[in-house]
Amino acid sequence: MNRLLLLFIATLVSTYSFSQTVIFEDDFESGTSQWSLTGQWGTTTSQAFSGSNSLTDSPSGDYLNNQTTYATMVDSVNLSTALDADVHMRIKFDIENGFDYCYMEFSTNGGSSWTTAYTFNGENQLTNWLSFTQNIGGFCGNSNVKMRFRFYTDAGYQADGIYIDSLRIVSDTVDNAPPLIIHDPDPHYEGQIDTNFRTVLIQDISGVASATLYYEVDGNSALTLSPYYQSNDTFLFAFPALDPGAWVEYWVIATDSSPQNNSATSDTYSYIAGNYIKHDNGVVNFITSFSSTGFYTGVANRITLSGMATLTTALIRNYTDINNPNDSIEVHIWDDNNGNPGSDLIDPIMVFPEPTLLTPQAMTRIDLRPYEDDLDSLTGNIFIGFEVPSGTTWITQTTGSNGRGRNYNGSAWSAATYTYHFRAITGESETSPNAFFVYDSSADPEVTFTDSSANNPSAWSWDFGDGNSDTVQHPTHQYSNPGIYNVCLTATNFVGSANYCEYVTISNAAPIAAFTANTSGDPVVEFTDYSIYNPTDWVWQFGDGGTDTAQNPTYTYADSGTYNVCLIASNSYGSDTACQEITLFNYLPIPLYLWDAPFDNNKVYFENLTADGFPLPTEYKWDFDMNGDTSDVFEPNYQYPETGGTFNVCLTAKNSIGTSTPYCQDVDLDDLTIGVSEIDFNGIKLIPNPASDFVEIQIDASIWNDQLNLRILRIDGSLVGIQSVASASGWQLNVQGMESGVYILEISDEKESMARLPLVIK
């Protein structure tokens, strides 16, 4: 059966005053020119309150089956300045109870959308004309208001319909109207497993001062909710999560902002908390009965559970009317036996169906919470149904089979040819995960993965598509190479596991280092960087302690051998190292020399100690740091001036590979022209120096004894002569007859003090 939009009905007993104005009226004596009609709508003379005519949905007799027809006002009425309004009319009706309806609806936009203000339903109301008043103050403030009658019939029953006469719409300049509360609840106790959200439309020309939702859980004291969101006339309420199977009844009380503080209370609505399972479309095409004495004594419907769940409520849509009363039913919950009801999961429960003459097709609720221990952790298919131990019971059905219904003849089950309206409510289903993830690659090549799997996974296995994996819930992974990777997540819980894959594109990466070495110029090597993924920095380690930071360096090795060369290539995403060995056979000469101390007019003798290199040296070059003088002799000697000084002498060696780095050292030479007054060593002076006859030795007596031993040595260390001298105030050395040259005078005393001084003989 179609969903019913139930509204609060405010029927007012009004006292007309000067503030009221009739803005529309029709007694249908002049035809239907004020109405646009479809279907069988028209006037009739068979029923009239005043005059001879009334408006009806079916002037020729009973209404037809499967019809939706309209009687709509042609012109709109202006309620833009009205603060209140009412519809007054006389009515008679005979409409199949619970299945066929006539809706009185209003539009504030000229017919683009409609809101139901009242629903006419009920049988055998044809004896007397009923005085009907409906407040429509909720539509005030609009200038383009239309009214229509919408007549709906199903396929099962026909009756006389509705008669309307003496219709008028009256506006008022005083707001005596309560707010119009409009709520479209989910039918048949449908709710949700967690938070249940409800939308309520509340309209009032004076505005809504307050709106409160009241609710009771399992018949306990009422609790209240304030709207968590409001926009214009729309109020949103949120029920907290309740235990699965909890029965909830709720209603809304709203008060307007007029001086009269008009208040309205909505109808009472119901839902059952939990996971709502239905396999039918809710459309009632026919009714059928099961009887203890009939061919079929029982009925069942297969319910498919998603995962593991606890069954808390069974819903069976029974039917009744004055000619088809119900008897009690024995409700069963069966397991699945190869597609048919099997063993009872609980002891059968005796229940009397809930439908009444006012609600002929209501759901019968079976509270299964007391049987939680037996109905916990159910999986797959179960069957909900009943047997009739005595009498007859009716249920609704939809034409055509969904393959779930079963009929019982007392000994065996058979497939039903119709769809029955049996439903179930469970706790939260524990199912295998529905694997899913999202990722953030904004830091490419580093990717952050976020698990978004449903159904409570407890373990995760990630395959990043590059040979790497992880088991954390929300991993971060850095890829080494650009490319397209098929990333897969396997999410697992105690029920099972599921897999989800998605392609991830990587554009950036840390470099992969690579290089070549050209040794054809041995010992000069040319290195070429072949690293990929855009390195920005390079560090070379040549294996002999040498380094470089150029991208493509050239390096000269000093010696032959095998070297482990490494390149570290890096960028903002990371770094990588590549190493390889190179072997060199050629090397440059390594220059080295010694020089001999000069004592013959500052003439220096150089000894060449250069390491040959490979191939052998072919050329040497000496730079004496004296007037640009050079030499290519292997071991030269060079005459420096007698005035001495410090000379930075450099030696360079060359072979077929190239020229070595110069080897340089300082050659420090004494000034041989220095006089005796300038020779002063450890308290000793030689005067004169150079000398040709006698040399006076002046000595600090506090340091030296009176008796001195003198030894005269040549430059090569050979002894020339020995003398002993003594003097109270000075000593003299006889050098007559000695060859000219430079000598060493060695002086010692009895204290074994010793001094060595250069002595020049002319």
C-alpha positions in Angstrom: 0.0 0.0 0.0 1.3 3.5 -0.8 2.9 5.5 2.0 0.4 7.8 3.7 1.4 11.4 4.6 -0.3 11.8 7.9 -0.8 15.4 9.1 -2.0 17.1 12.2 -5.6 18.2 11.6 -6.7 21.4 13.2 -10.4 21.6 13.2 -11.5 24.9 14.5 -14.8 26.1 15.9 -14.7 29.7 14.5 -16.7 32.7 15.3 -16.9 34.9 12.2 -16.1 38.5 12.6 -15.3 41.5 10.5 -11.7 40.2 10.1 -12.8 37.2 7.9 -13.2 37.3 4.1 -14.6 34.7 1.8 -12.0 34.5 -1.0 -13.3 31.4 -2.9 -16.7 29.6 -2.9 -18.5 27.1 -5.1 -21.8 25.3 -4.7 -21.4 23.6 -8.0 -24.8 24.8 -9.3 -23.1 26.6 -12.2 -21.1 23.6 -13.3 -17.3 23.0 -12.9 -15.8 26.0 -14.6 -13.7 26.8 -11.5 -12.1 23.3 -11.7 -9.8 21.3 -13.9 -11.0 17.7 -13.8 -9.5 14.3 -14.8 -10.8 10.8 -14.7 -14.5 10.5 -13.7 -14.7 13.7 -11.7 -17.8 15.8 -12.3 -21.1 17.0 -10.8 -24.1 14.8 -9.9 -27.7 15.4 -8.9 -27.9 12.2 -6.9 -26.4 13.9 -3.8 -26.6 17.6 -2.9 -26.5 19.6 0.3 -27.9 22.9 -1.1 -29.3 23.3 -4.5 -29.3 20.4 -6.9 -25.6 19.5 -7.5 -22.5 18.3 -5.7 -18.9 17.5 -6.9 -18.0 13.8 -6.9 -15.2 11.5 -8.2 -17.6 9.1 -9.9 -20.9 10.6 -11.0 -22.0 7.4 -12.7 -21.7 5.0 -9.7 -18.8 3.3 -8.0 -15.2 4.5 -8.7 -12.9 2.5 -10.8 -9.9 0.4 -9.7 -6.3 1.4 -10.1 -7.1 5.1 -10.6 -5.4 8.4 -9.6 -7.7 11.3 -10.6 -7.7 15.0 -9.8 -10.1 17.9 -9.3 -7.9 21.1 -9.3 -8.8 24.7 -8.8 -8.3 26.6 -12.1 -7.4 29.9 -10.4 -5.2 30.6 -7.4 -6.3 32.4 -4.3 -4.2 35.1 -2.7 -3.3 34.5 0.9 -0.2 36.8 0.9 -1.8 39.2 3.5 -3.9 36.7 5.4 -2.8 35.5 8.9 -5.2 32.6 9.0 -7.5 30.7 6.6 -9.9 27.8 6.7 -11.6 25.5 4.2 -15.3 24.9 4.9 -17.4 22.3 3.1 -20.0 19.6 3.3 -19.0 16.0 2.5 -20.2 12.4 2.2 -18.0 9.5 1.4 -17.7 5.7 1.0 -14.0 4.8 0.4 -12.5 1.4 1.0 -11.0 1.6 4.4 -7.2 1.3 4.5 -6.7 1.0 0.7 -8.4 3.8 -1.2 -8.0 7.5 -0.3 -9.1 11.0 -1.3 -6.4 13.6 -0.4 -7.1 17.3 0.0 -3.9 19.0 -1.1 -2.6 22.5 -1.4 0.1 24.2 -3.5 1.8 27.5 -2.8 3.4 27.8 -6.2 0.5 27.5 -8.6 0.6 23.7 -8.8 4.3 22.9 -9.2 4.3 21.0 -5.9 1.6 19.8 -3.5 1.2 19.2 0.3 -1.5 17.0 1.7 -3.6 18.8 4.3 -6.2 16.1 5.0 -6.9 12.4 4.0 -10.4 11.1 3.6 -10.8 7.4 4.2 -13.6 5.3 5.6 -16.7 3.4 4.5 -20.5 3.9 4.8 -20.4 7.7 5.5 -23.2 8.4 3.1 -26.2 8.9 5.4 -25.7 12.5 6.5 -23.8 15.5 5.2 -20.8 16.1 7.4 -19.7 19.6 8.2 -16.0 19.7 7.6 -13.5 22.5 8.4 -9.8 22.3 7.7 -7.4 25.0 8.9 -4.9 26.0 6.2 -3.1 28.8 8.0 0.2 27.1 7.3 -0.2 28.2 3.6 -0.8 31.9 4.5 1.7 34.4 3.2 1.6 33.1 -0.3 -0.2 34.7 -3.3 -0.5 31.7 -5.6 -2.3 29.1 -3.6 -4.3 26.3 -5.2 -6.4 23.4 -3.8 -7.1 20.1 -5.3 -8.7 16.7 -4.5 -6.6 13.7 -5.5 -8.5 10.4 -5.6 -6.4 7.1 -5.4 -7.8 3.6 -5.7 -6.1 0.2 -5.7 -7.1 -3.0 -7.6 -9.1 -4.8 -4.9 -12.4 -3.1 -4.1 -14.9 -0.5 -5.4 -17.2 1.9 -3.6 -19.3 5.0 -4.2 -16.5 7.6 -3.5 -16.8 11.1 -2.2 -19.3 14.0 -2.5 -18.4 17.6 -1.9 -20.8 20.6 -1.7 -20.9 24.2 -0.4 -17.2 24.7 -0.5 -15.6 28.0 0.6 -12.2 29.3 1.6 -12.2 32.0 4.2 -9.2 34.2 5.1 -8.6 36.0 8.4 -6.5 38.9 9.5 -6.0 37.4 13.0 -3.6 34.5 13.4 -5.7 31.9 15.2 -4.1 29.0 13.3 -1.7 26.6 14.9 1.5 25.7 12.9 1.0 23.2 10.1 3.2 20.2 10.9 4.1 18.0 8.0 6.1 14.8 8.4 6.6 11.9 6.0 7.7 8.9 8.2 9.2 5.7 6.9 6.3 3.2 6.7 5.9 -0.1 8.6 8.2 0.8 11.6 11.3 1.2 9.4 14.2 2.7 11.2 18.0 2.6 11.2 20.7 0.7 13.1 22.5 3.8 14.4 21.3 7.5 14.5 17.8 7.9 13.1 17.2 11.2 11.4 13.8 12.7 10.9 12.8 15.8 8.8 9.7 17.8 9.8 8.2 20.7 7.9 6.5 23.3 10.1 4.7 26.2 8.5 3.2 29.2 10.1 2.6 32.8 8.8 3.8 34.2 12.2 6.9 32.1 12.3 7.7 29.1 14.6 8.7 30.1 18.1 9.5 26.5 19.3 9.5 23.0 18.0 10.2 19.9 20.2 10.1 16.3 19.4 8.9 13.9 22.1 9.7 10.2 22.0 9.1 7.1 24.1 11.2 4.0 24.0 9.5 0.7 24.8 6.7 2.6 26.6 8.9 4.4 29.1 8.7 8.0 30.0 8.9 10.5 27.2 12.2 12.1 26.3 12.7 15.2 24.2 14.8 16.3 21.3 15.5 19.8 20.0 16.2 20.3 16.3 19.9 20.0 15.5 19.3 22.0 12.4 16.7 24.5 11.1 16.4 26.2 7.7 13.3 28.3 7.1 10.4 25.8 7.6 12.6 22.7 7.8 13.5 21.2 11.1 15.9 18.2 11.4 15.9 15.9 14.5 18.3 13.1 15.3 17.4 10.2 17.5 20.4 8.8 19.4 21.4 5.2 18.5 19.2 2.8 20.4 19.4 -0.9 21.1 18.3 -3.0 18.1 14.6 -4.0 18.5 13.7 -0.9 20.6 10.1 0.3 19.9 10.0 4.1 19.5 6.9 6.3 19.3 7.4 10.0 18.7 5.4 13.2 18.0 6.2 16.9 17.5 4.7 19.9 19.3 5.2 23.3 17.7 4.1 26.8 18.9 4.0 29.8 16.6 5.2 33.4 17.2 1.8 35.1 17.1 0.4 36.9 20.1 -2.0 34.0 20.5 0.9 31.4 20.9 -1.0 28.9 18.8 0.2 25.4 19.4 -0.1 22.2 17.4 0.7 18.5 18.1 1.4 16.2 15.3 0.2 12.6 14.9 2.2 9.9 16.7 4.6 8.0 14.5 6.6 4.8 15.2 9.7 3.0 14.2 11.8 0.1 15.5 15.5 0.6 15.9 17.8 -1.8 14.0 18.8 -3.0 10.6 15.6 -3.2 8.6 15.4 -6.1 6.1 12.7 -6.2 3.4 12.4 -8.2 0.2 9.1 -6.8 -1.1 8.0 -3.5 -2.6 5.2 -2.9 -0.2 2.5 -2.7 -2.9 -0.7 -4.5 -1.9 -2.4 -6.1 -4.9 -4.5 -8.7 -3.1 -5.2 -10.4 0.2 -5.1 -14.1 0.9 -6.0 -16.3 3.9 -4.6 -19.3 5.7 -6.9 -21.5 7.7 -6.6 -24.4 10.1 -9.2 -26.1 7.9 -8.1 -24.9 4.6 -5.7 -26.3 2.0 -2.9 -24.1 3.3 -2.5 -23.9 7.0 0.8 -22.1 7.2 3.0 -19.6 5.3 6.7 -18.5 5.4 9.0 -16.0 3.8 12.7 -16.4 3.3 14.8 -13.6 4.8 18.4 -13.3 3.8 20.8 -12.0 6.4 23.9 -10.1 5.4 26.6 -11.5 7.6 26.2 -12.5 11.2 23.3 -10.8 13.0 20.9 -11.2 15.9 17.3 -11.3 14.9 15.3 -8.8 17.2 11.9 -8.3 15.4 9.7 -10.1 12.9 7.1 -8.1 10.9 4.1 -9.8 9.3 1.7 -7.7 7.3 -1.8 -9.0 8.1 -5.1 -7.7 6.9 -8.6 -7.4 8.2 -12.0 -5.8 7.4 -15.5 -6.2 8.6 -16.0 -9.3 6.5 -12.5 -10.8 7.1 -11.7 -11.0 10.8 -8.4 -12.6 12.0 -7.7 -15.4 14.5 -4.4 -15.8 16.4 -1.4 -17.1 14.6 1.5 -19.3 15.8 4.7 -17.5 14.7 7.7 -19.5 13.8 11.4 -18.7 13.1 12.8 -21.6 11.1 16.3 -22.3 9.8 16.9 -23.0 6.1 16.5 -26.6 4.9 17.5 -26.6 1.3 15.4 -23.6 0.4 12.4 -24.5 2.6 11.6 -23.9 6.3 13.5 -26.4 8.5 13.8 -26.6 12.2 12.4 -24.1 14.7 15.1 -21.8 16.1 12.8 -20.9 19.0 9.6 -22.2 20.5 6.6 -20.9 18.4 4.9 -17.7 19.7 1.1 -17.2 19.8 0.3 -13.7 18.5 -3.0 -11.9 17.6 -2.6 -9.9 14.4 -2.5 -6.1 14.9 -4.6 -4.8 12.0 -7.9 -3.1 12.9 -10.8 -1.7 10.9 -9.1 1.7 11.0 -5.7 0.2 10.1 -6.7 -2.8 8.1 -3.2 -3.7 6.7 -0.9 -2.8 9.6 2.2 -4.8 10.3 2.0 -7.3 13.2 5.1 -6.8 15.3 6.7 -9.8 17.0 9.3 -8.8 19.6 12.1 -11.4 19.5 14.5 -9.7 22.0 13.6 -12.2 24.8 15.0 -14.9 22.5 18.4 -13.3 21.8 20.4 -16.3 23.0 18.7 -18.5 20.4 18.7 -15.9 17.6 22.2 -14.6 18.0 24.9 -14.9 15.3 22.5 -16.0 12.5 23.8 -16.1 9.0 22.5 -16.8 5.5 18.8 -17.6 5.1 16.1 -18.0 7.7 12.3 -18.2 7.4 9.7 -16.1 9.2 6.1 -17.2 9.1 3.2 -18.7 11.0 0.7 -21.5 11.2 -3.0 -21.1 12.0 -3.9 -23.5 14.8 -7.6 -22.5 14.8 -9.7 -20.3 12.5 -8.5 -18.1 9.7 -5.9 -15.3 9.3 -5.4 -12.9 6.4 -2.2 -11.4 4.9 -1.4 -9.0 2.1 0.4 -9.9 -1.1 1.9 -8.5 -4.3 1.2 -10.0 -7.6 4.2 -12.0 -8.9 6.7 -14.1 -6.9 10.0 -12.9 -5.6 10.9 -16.6 -5.0 10.9 -16.2 -1.2 7.3 -17.2 -0.2 6.4 -20.7 0.9 3.0 -22.3 1.6 2.4 -25.2 4.0 -0.4 -27.7 3.5 0.1 -29.5 6.8 2.8 -31.9 5.6 4.9 -30.2 3.0 6.1 -26.8 1.8 5.6 -25.5 -1.7 6.7 -22.3 -3.5 4.2 -19.4 -3.4 3.1 -17.7 -6.6 2.8 -14.3 -4.8 5.1 -12.0 -2.8 4.3 -11.8 0.9 5.1 -8.8 3.0 7.2 -10.4 5.8 10.1 -8.4 7.1 12.8 -8.6 9.8 14.9 -6.3 12.0 18.3 -7.3 13.3 21.2 -5.9 15.2 24.3 -4.8 13.4 25.4 -7.3 10.9 28.9 -8.7 11.3 29.9 -9.3 7.7 33.2 -9.9 6.0 34.8 -6.5 5.2 34.0 -4.5 2.2 37.5 -3.5 1.4 38.2 0.0 0.2 40.8 2.7 0.5 41.7 6.2 -0.6 45.1 7.6 -1.1 46.9 11.0 -1.1 49.8 11.3 -3.6 50.4 15.0 -3.2 53.8 14.2 -1.7 54.7 12.0 -4.7 56.6 9.7 -4.5 55.5 9.3 -1.0 51.9 8.1 -0.8 49.6 8.1 2.2 47.0 5.3 2.1 43.8 5.5 4.3 41.7 2.4 4.9 38.0 3.1 4.4 36.8 -0.5 4.5 33.4 -1.2 5.9 32.2 -3.9 8.3 34.9 -3.6 10.9 38.0 -5.2 9.6 40.6 -6.2 12.2 43.6 -6.9 10.0 45.0 -5.4 6.8 47.4 -6.6 4.2 48.7 -4.0 1.7 50.5 -4.9 -1.5 52.0 -1.7 -3.0 52.6 -3.2 -6.4 56.4 -2.7 -6.3 57.2 -5.8 -4.3 56.7 -4.1 -0.9 53.9 -4.6 1.6 52.6 -3.5 5.0 50.1 -4.6 7.6 49.2 -1.4 9.4 45.7 0.1 8.8 46.8 3.4 7.3 50.4 3.1 5.9 52.6 5.6 4.2 54.8 4.2 1.4 57.6 5.8 -0.7 58.1 4.5 -4.2 61.6 4.2 -5.7 60.6 4.6 -9.3 57.9 6.5 -11.2 55.3 4.3 -12.9 51.8 3.0 -12.5 51.4 0.6 -9.6 48.4 -1.7 -8.8 47.9 -1.3 -5.1 45.8 -3.9 -3.4 44.3 -4.0 0.1 43.0 -7.2 1.7 40.8 -6.4 4.7 39.9 -9.2 7.2 37.7 -9.8 10.2 36.5 -12.9 12.0 33.8 -13.5 9.3 36.1 -13.4 6.2 38.1 -11.1 4.0 37.8 -9.0 0.9 40.1 -7.5 -1.6 40.2 -4.0 -3.3 42.8 -2.8 -5.8 43.4 0.6 -7.4 46.1 1.9 -9.7 48.4 4.6 -8.3 50.5 6.8 -10.7 53.9 7.9 -9.4 55.6 10.7 -11.3 58.4 11.7 -8.9 61.0 9.5 -7.2 64.4 9.6 -5.5 67.2 9.1 -8.0 68.6 5.8 -9.0 72.3 6.5 -9.2 74.4 5.2 -12.2 77.5 6.4 -14.0 80.2 5.3 -16.5 84.0 5.8 -16.2 86.1 6.4 -19.3 89.7 5.3 -18.5 91.1 5.6 -22.0 93.1 8.6 -20.8 94.6 6.6 -17.9 95.4 8.0 -15.3 92.9 10.8 -16.2 89.4 9.4 -15.9 86.2 11.0 -17.3 83.1 10.2 -15.2 79.6 10.6 -16.7 76.4 10.7 -14.6 73.6 8.4 -15.9 71.4 8.6 -12.8 67.6 8.7 -13.5 64.7 10.5 -11.9 66.2 14.0 -12.0 68.9 14.2 -9.4 69.9 17.7 -8.4 73.1 17.0 -6.4 76.0 14.7 -6.9 78.8 13.6 -4.6 81.7 11.6 -6.1 84.1 9.6 -4.0 87.1 8.5 -6.2 88.4 5.8 -3.9 91.7 7.5 -3.2 90.4 10.1 -0.8 89.5 12.5 -3.6 86.0 13.9 -4.0 84.0 16.2 -6.3 80.4 17.6 -6.6 80.3 18.2 -10.3 77.7 16.2 -12.3 80.3 14.9 -14.8 83.8 15.3 -13.3 87.3 14.5 -14.7 89.8 13.2 -12.2 93.5 12.4 -12.4 94.8 9.6 -10.3 98.2 9.8 -8.8 99.0 6.1 -8.9 97.9 3.0 -10.6 95.7 0.5 -8.9 92.1 -0.6 -8.5 89.7 2.1 -7.0 86.2 1.7 -5.7 84.4 4.8 -7.1 81.0 5.8 -5.6 78.4 8.3 -6.8 75.7 9.6 -4.4 72.9 11.2 -6.5 70.1 13.0 -4.6 67.1 15.2 -5.0 64.3 16.5 -2.8 62.8 13.0 -2.6 65.9 11.1 -1.5 69.2 9.8 -2.6 70.8 6.7 -4.0 74.4 5.4 -4.2 76.1 3.5 -7.0 79.7 2.2 -6.9 82.0 0.5 -9.3 85.7 -0.5 -9.5 88.1 0.9 -12.0 91.6 -0.3 -12.6 94.4 2.1 -13.8 97.8 1.2 -15.1 99.4 4.5 -15.9 100.4 7.2 -13.5 102.4 10.4 -13.5 105.9 10.6 -11.9 105.9 11.8 -8.4 108.8 14.4 -8.0 110.9 14.5 -4.9 114.4 15.8 -4.1 117.0 16.5 -1.4 119.6 19.2 -1.3 123.0 19.2 0.3 124.0 22.0 2.8 126.3 24.3 1.0 129.6 25.4 2.6 131.5 26.3 -0.5 130.3 29.7 -1.7 126.6 28.7 -1.4 126.8 26.2 -4.1 123.8 23.7 -3.7 123.8 20.1 -4.8 120.3 18.6 -5.6 119.6 14.8 -5.3 116.6 13.7 -7.5 114.5 11.1 -5.7 111.5 11.2 -8.1 109.3 8.1 -8.3 109.3 7.0 -11.9 105.6 6.7 -12.8 104.4 4.6 -15.7 105.6 5.1 -18.5 109.0 6.3 -17.3 109.7 10.0 -17.0 111.1 11.6 -20.1 111.8 15.1 -18.8 112.6 16.9 -15.5 112.5 20.6 -14.9 114.1 22.5 -12.0 113.1 26.0 -11.0 115.7 27.5 -8.7 113.7 30.5 -7.7 116.6 32.7 -8.8 116.3 35.2 -11.6 114.1 32.7 -13.5 117.0 30.1 -13.8 115.8 26.6 -14.6 117.5 23.3 -15.5 116.4 20.0 -17.1 119.4 18.1 -15.7 118.5 15.0 -13.7 120.5 16.1 -10.6 121.8 19.6 -11.1 123.9 21.9 -8.8 123.4 25.5 -8.6 125.5 28.4 -7.3 123.5 30.8 -5.1 125.0 34.1 -4.0 127.2 34.3 -0.9 124.7 36.6 0.6 122.4 33.5 1.1 118.6 33.6 1.5 115.5 31.4 1.2 114.7 30.0 -2.2 111.6 27.9 -3.1 113.0 25.3 -5.4 110.5 23.3 -7.5 110.9 20.0 -9.4 108.5 18.9 -12.1 108.6 15.5 -13.8 107.0 14.5 -17.1 106.2 11.3 -18.9 104.0 10.4 -21.9 100.9 10.7 -19.7 101.5 14.3 -18.7 103.3 16.6 -16.3 103.3 16.1 -12.6 102.4 18.6 -10.0 105.5 20.5 -9.0 107.3 19.4 -5.8 108.7 22.5 -4.0 110.6 23.1 -0.8 112.5 26.0 0.7 116.3 26.0 0.4 117.6 28.2 3.3 121.2 29.5 2.7 123.4 31.6 5.1 124.9 34.9 4.3 128.6 34.0 3.9 129.6 37.7 4.0 128.7 38.2 7.6 131.6 39.7 9.8 132.8 38.4 13.2 130.7 40.9 15.0 127.7 39.2 13.4 128.7 35.7 14.6 127.2 35.3 18.0 126.3 31.9 19.2 125.7 30.8 22.8 127.9 33.6 24.3 130.7 33.1 21.7 132.0 35.5 19.1 134.7 34.9 16.4 136.6 38.0 15.4 137.4 38.4 12.5 135.5 35.9 10.4 136.6 35.4 7.6 140.2 35.4 8.9 143.7 34.7 7.5 146.0 34.7 10.5 144.5 34.6 14.0 140.9 34.4 15.2 140.0 35.9 18.5 137.5 34.0 20.4 135.4 36.0 22.8 133.6 33.9 25.4 131.3 34.6 28.3 133.4 33.4 31.3 130.2 32.7 33.3 129.4 29.9 30.9 132.7 28.6 29.8 135.9 27.4 31.7 139.4 29.0 31.1 140.6 25.9 29.3 139.1 25.3 25.8 139.6 22.5 23.3 139.3 23.5 19.7 138.7 21.2 16.7 138.8 22.4 13.1 136.7 20.3 10.7 136.2 20.3 7.0 132.7 20.5 5.5 132.8 16.7 4.9 133.5 16.2 8.6 137.2 15.3 8.3 139.5 16.6 11.0 142.0 19.4 10.1 143.6 20.0 13.5 143.2 20.2 17.3 144.3 23.1 19.6 144.0 23.9 23.3 144.0 27.5 24.4 143.6 29.3 27.7 143.3 33.0 28.6 141.9 35.0 31.4 140.3 37.5 29.1 140.2 35.9 25.7 141.6 33.2 23.4 143.3 33.1 20.0 143.2 30.5 17.3 146.1 30.3 14.8 144.9 29.7 11.2 148.0 30.6 9.3 148.8 28.4 6.4 145.2 26.9 6.2 143.6 26.6 2.8 140.9 29.1 2.0 137.4 27.7 2.5 134.6 27.1 4.9 135.3 25.1 8.0 133.6 24.1 11.2 135.1 25.2 14.5 134.1 22.9 17.3 134.6 24.4 20.8 134.3 22.4 24.1 135.4 22.8 27.7 135.8 20.7 30.8 132.1 21.0 31.5 131.6 19.2 28.2 129.8 22.3 26.8 130.1 22.4 23.0 129.5 24.9 20.2 129.9 24.5 16.5 130.5 27.7 14.4 131.2 28.3 10.7 134.7 29.6 10.1 135.8 31.1 6.8 139.5 31.2 5.9 140.6 33.6 3.3 
